[in-house]
Amino acid sequence: MAEYKIGTMDITEQKKTYKGFIDWTVRAIIVCILIVVFLALYVA
């Protein structure tokens, strides 16, 4: 079995996946805030 050395693993895919998750989460939060503002201004 090969000896593992800390910091040698390629994590580029994990970084891309995490960035995509964060981007979609931020967009979803912005959409939710806009919906709440719209409801507060026009429905009430």
C-alpha positions, 0 to 999 in steps of 0.5 A: 500500500502506498504511503499517504503524504499530507497535502499531496491529494489533487482536490481540484474537482472538490474545489469546483464542486464546492464553488458551484454549490456556493454559487447556487446557494447565493443565487437561491438566497437572493431569489428568496429575498427578492420574493419576500420583498416583492410580497411585502411591497405588492401583496400587503 
